[in-house]
Amino acid sequence: WLEEECGNMAREGLRTLVVAKRALTEEQYQDFESRYSQAKLSIHDRALKVAAVVESLEREMELLCLTGVEDQLQADVRPTLEMLRNAGIKIWMLTGDKLETATCIAKSSHLVSRTQDIHIFRPVTNRGEAHLELNAFRRKHDCALVISGDSLEVCLKFYEHELVDLACQCPAVVCCRCSPTQKARIVKLLQQHTGRRTCAIGDGGNDVSMIQMADCGIGIEGKEGRQAALAADFSIAQFRHVGRLLMVHGRSSYKRSAALGQFVMHRGLIISTMQAVFSSVFYFASVPLYQGFLMVGYATLYTMFPVFSLVLDQDVKPEMAMLYPELYKDLTKGRSLSFKTFLVWVLVSVYQGGILMYGALLLFESEFVHVVAISFTALILTELLMVALTVRTWHWLMVVAEVLSLGCYVASLAFLNEYFDVAFITSATFVWKVSAVTAVSCLPLYALKHLKRRLAPPSYSK
């Protein structure tokens, strides 16, 4: 009756626990303790020997009771899972529960819809059985997979690649009776076979190895303690917070990091291009174009604030990102930070550096110091305008950063007599020459950006 009652409770979604006892005599205990100590001191197959000794003790036990505890779902688990599915994220459930309990929880959480077919992988013990069961599963289409840890171990031993390929095609996978080691191994297999990023979410100590193996680990602080939260990259109080963590904060982090990284590269490459053009024009003489404070000021005071203000940019409002999780699918394609975008920024930097330097050399009249004044001022204005070109949603701190940087540069002109001719930079000639060079370096890019948004608008604008 015990197996029948355990099955009934598990089908109701209860976590079952069988309590039993065994009275040991003094001789039996001494014999167990000596064998257990010997197994723990073993060098080879220590874990198997310890498990065998413990198993030998768990015989002829007196049954005391059978308990069934309801593991209630947290608030908003179902809509969160639905949101993740709509975002194009494949969800696997790895649990140590019985097969019936795991299936019931998968249905109650809507990981598997009630109308969806479920293929329960039958227990297999050898290669032949695993082959037959995999062939039976291959004939099924668009159905969720439920597999136990023992069957999974056998299949991974003989048909690792085939099983992972078939499982990745399923809308949902439930692995029950999984040990902590098996959970970590499944995560590693998914990383190796698919090449995709993995995120592991857990709330107990048995999830720690899985969380640490994944690319991103999220720990939930719950009644099972804080081991998972302490071992994870991110710690949350409720499962429903996963939706906002990925859809809003994940999106912003990726977009902002991509923009900041590429702009820092552009800032360094444009001035390097100008130096290369300058050296080539003057027969590769080892003379720096900008000296002293100009180089220090360019890297810090004049361009630092606008560039780093890009971390406040956002392409989609948080409410919109939560309302349309499908927007997250675009991020998985990696188009914001790729070899293509890198090459585009390299070409932009080379184009602007060449225009700024050749423009200054064409427009200067008599003294070399005028080349420095025209090219450096046009360079600072180009950087500020390029930040404005990159921004999607203006924040008031971005405006402050732009104005502050420009104000610092204009104010410092009065103190940089050794680099600039004060009479020249206060003349109308200087103003129109700088404006002309800056316009030629920036206007084509503004036109291309406008044309791209008209012909190929981003998905969020649709």
N, C-alpha and C positions, 0 to 999 in steps of 0.2 A: 504493500500500500504506500510505502514511502515514496517510491519513484512516481507513482500516480499522483499523489498529493503535491509533490514538488513541481510536476508538470502543470497541474491545475493552477497553482499559485503563479508560476512563471508566465502562463498564458494571460493572466490578469494583470501582468506588468509588475508583479511584486518581486523583490529581491529575497531569495530564499536562503535560509541558514539552518543546517542540521546540527543539533547539539547532542553529543554523546560522551560517555566517560568509560574509563577502564581502570580497575583497581590493580595495582602492581604489588607484588611481594618484594621483599628486600633483595632477594637473589635476582629477580627479573629486572629490577631497577639498576642494580650493579652491572648486570650483563649489558643492558642498554647503554649505560653511561660509558662503559669501556669501549663498546663498538662505535658509539657516536664520537668519542674523543679520537679514536683511531681513524675514522673517516675524515674528520676535520683536519688531521695532520697529514693526510694523504697528498702526494704531489700530483698524481695523475687522476683525472676524472673526479675531483673532490666533490663537486656539486652533485653528481650522479650517485656517488657512494653515500653522501649525507642524506639524500632523498630516499635511498633504498633503506637505510637504517630507520629513518622516521616512519616510512611506510610499514615496516615490519611491526612497529608499535601500534599502528592504527588498525588492529584486528581484534575480533571477538569483543567489540565494544558494546556497551549498554546504551540503547537509544533513550534520550531524555525528552527531547521535544523537537518540533519543526516550526520555524518562525518565517513569516512573510512580511516584509516591510515595504511600504509604498514609497518609491523614489519620485517625489513630486517634481514636475518640471518647473523651472523658474518662469517668471513673467516674460512674455513676448519672445519665447523661444521659436515658436512657429513662424511669425512674420520675419524674424531675423534670418532663419534658414531659407525662407522664400526669397528674401532680398539677396542673399548670397548666391542662390541658384540663378536668379535673374541677372546677376552681375557676371555670370559665366564662370563661377567658381565651383569646381567639383568637390563634393563633400563625402568623406569616408568616416564611418563611425567605428572606432576601435574600442572594445569594451571587454571586461572580464566576466560579464554576466552570462547566464545560461542562454542557449539559443532562443528559447521561447520568450524570455524576458527581453532580450535585445531586439527581437522582431516586434514585440509589443511596443517598446519605447520608440523604435523607429517609426512606427505607424502613428503613435500618439503625438510625436513631435512634428509629424508631416514631412519627415525626411523621406519617407516612402508614402505616396498617396494611397488612399484606401482602394482606389480603382486600378492601381498599378500592379502588374504581375511581379511576384517574388520567386526567385529561383533559390531554393535552399540546397546548398551543396551537400550531398550525402557524405557521411563519414567514410574516408578512404584510408587504407593502411599500407598499400603497395603501389608500384608503378602502374600495373595493369588497371587497377580500380581508378586511379587518378586519371589515366588516359581516357577511359570510358566516360567518366563523369565530366571531363573537360569537353569531350565531343558532344555530350548531351547539352551542356551549357552553351556551346557554340551555336547550336540550332535555335536558341532563344534570342529574341530581339526586343530591345527596349524594356528590359526587366531589371529589377534590383537584385543584387547578389547578397546572399547571407551565407557566410562560411565560418566554420569553427577553427580555432587555433591549431588543433591537431591535423585536420585536413589541409590547412594552409601550409603547415610545415612539410607535409609529404609532397604537395604540389610544387612548392618552391624548390624542393630537393631535385625533382626530376624535370619539371616543366615550368621553370621560373619565368622565362620570357613570354611563353604562351599565356600563362595565367594573368600576368600583369597587363598584357595587351588586351585581353578580353575584359578584364575588370575595369580598365580605363574607359572602355566604351559604354559601361553601365551608367545610368543616371545617378545611382547611389550604391554604395557598398557598405555592408555591415559585417565586421569581423568580430565574432564573439569568442569567449573563452581565451582571450589573448593575454599573454604574460607581458610585463613591462619591456622585456627584451624583444619580444615579437613586435610590439608596437613601434619601437625604434627601428627595427629592421624593415618594417613595411614603409616607413617614412623614407629610409635610405634607398629602398628599391624604387620608389616613385621618383625620387630625385635622379637616380641613375638612368632609368628607362625612359622617362619623359623629358628630362632636362628642364622641367618647370620649377618655379618657386613653390615651396611647401610651407604651410602654416599649421602648427599643431596647437590645439587648445585643450587644456585639461585643468582639473581642480583638485587632484589628489597626488599623494606621493608616488603612486604607481604610474603617473603620467610624466614624471620628471625626465626619464631617459628619452621619451618621445619628443618632449618639448625642446630638449637640448640638441637633439639630432636635426630638427627642422630648421629651415632658413629663418623663420620667424616663430618664436614661441610666445604664446599668450597664456598666462596663468590666471585662474579665477579663484579669488579668496572665498572659501566656503566652509562648511562644517567639517570637512575632512582635513582642515589645517591650511597652512600657508606654504608648504613645500613647493607646490607648483608655481605659486605666485613669486616666490623668491628665486626660483631657477629660471624663470621666463624673462624674455626681453620686455614684455609689457604685462602689467598687472591690472586687472579689472575686477569690479565687484559683482557684475551681473553679465550673463552671456549676451544679453541684448546690446550691450555696449560694443560688441564686436562689429556690428553694422556701421556705427559711426566711426569707429577706429579705422576701418578699411576704406569706406566710401568717402569720408571727408578728410580725415587726417592723413591717411595713406595717399590719397590723390594729391593733396596740397604738398606733402613732403616730396613726392616724386617730381611734380611739376616745378616746384621752387628750387629743388636741388639741381635739376637739369638746367634751368634758366641761369642760376647763379654760377654753376660750374662752367658753362659755355661762355658766359659774359666775362668771367675772370680770364679765361683763355683769350678771348677777343681783345681784352684790354692790354694784355702783354704782347700779343702778336702784332697788333697794329703799330705799336711804337717800334717793334723790332723790324717790321717792313720798312718803316720810314728811315730807320738807321741804315738798312741795307741799300735802299735807293740812294740815300745821301752819299754813302761810301762809294757806290758804283759810279756816280756822277763825277766825284772828285778823285777818280783814279785809285780807288780803294785805299785812300789815306786813313791812317789810324787816328782819326779825329772824331770824338763823340759829338753827336748833334746837339744833345742837351746835357748840360753839366750841372753839378752841384745840386742846389735846392730844387731845380726844375724836375729832375728825375724823382727825387724824394717826394715832392709835392704832388706829382702826377700819380704816383702809386698810393698816396695816402690822402692828403687833405682835399685835393681837387676832384677825385673820382670815387673815393671809398664809400661815402654815404649813399649816393644814388645806386651804386652797384649792389650794396648789401641791403638796400631797401627793397630789392626784388623778392626777398623772403616774405614780404607782406602781400605779394600779388596772389590773386586767385582767379581762375578762369570761370569757375562755376560757384554759385552761392551754396553754402552748406545745405540749405533746405532743398535746393534743386538736385544736389548730388544724392540726397537720401530719397527723394521722390522718384528719381529715375536711375536706379542702380545699373541699368544697361550701359550708362556712360562709362562705367568702370571697365568695360570690355576693351575700349580703345587703349587704355593704359597697358594692358597685357601685351599689346603689339610692340611696345617699346619705341614708339615713334618720336617721343620728346627728347630722347637721348640715345643716339645711334651713330653709326659711322657716317650715315648720310647727313645728319644735322651737324656733325663735327666738320665734315668737308665743306658744308655750306658756310659755317662760321669762319673757316679758314679762308675761303674765297672772299667773303665779305671783308675780312681783316686785311687781306692782301690788296683788294680793290681800294678800300678807303685809305690805307697807308700810302699806296702809290699815288692816289689823287691828291692827298694832302701835301705830300712832299713835292711832286712835280708841279702842282699848282703854286706852291710857295716859291719854287725856283723860277717859274715863268713870270710871276707877278712882281717879284722884288726888283728894285731899280739899281741901287748903288751899293749898299752896304750889306755884308753878310748877316749882321745882327737883325736886319729886317726879315730875313728868311726864318730865323728862329722865332721872332715875334709872330709872324703870320702863321707858320705851321703849328706852333705850340697852342696858340689861341684857338685855331680851327680844330685842333685835336681835342682840346677840352670841350668845346661846343659839340663836336661830333659824338663824344662819349655820352654827354648829357642827353643829346637827342636820341641816341641809340637806346638808352635806358627807357626813354619815353616811348620809343617805338616798340619795345618788348613788353611793356606793361599792358595787361588786359583790363584790370580793375584798379582805378586810382585810389590810394589811401592818402590821408592827409599828411602822414609822415613822409611819404614819397615826394610830395610837393615841397615840403620843408627841406628834405635832403637835396633836391635839385636847386632850389633857391639859395640854400646855405652854401653849397659847393660853388655855384657861380659867383655869389657875393664874396666868398673867401678869395677866389681867383682875382676878381676885379680889385678888391682891396689890397691884395699883395702886389699888384702891379706898381704901386707907388713905392714899394721898398726893394724892388728887383732892378735897380738902376744898372747893375753890372751885366744883366742879361738882355734888357730891353732899352730901346731909345725912347725916352718919355715923350719927346716932341713928335715922334712918328706915331706912337700908339694912341695919341690924343687927336690925330688928324682924321679927316673924313676918308682919305685914301686908304688908311689902315682898315677902317670899318668896312668899306665895300669890298676890299680884297679878301678879308677874312670871311665875309658873308658869301662871296662868290665861291670860294673853295669849299666851305662848309655845305653850301647848297648842292654842289656837284657831287659831294661824297654821300649825302643823305637822301636827297630827293628821289633818285632812282629806286632806292630801297623802300621808301614810303610808297611809291607807285606800285612796286611789285607786291608789297604786302596787301595793299588795297585790292589789287587785281586778284590775288590768291583768295582773299576772303569772299570776293564776289563769285569767282568761278568754282572754288572748292571750299565752301564754308565748313567750319568744324562741326562735329556732330551735336554739340550742346546748343548751337545756335539754331538748329533745325527743330 
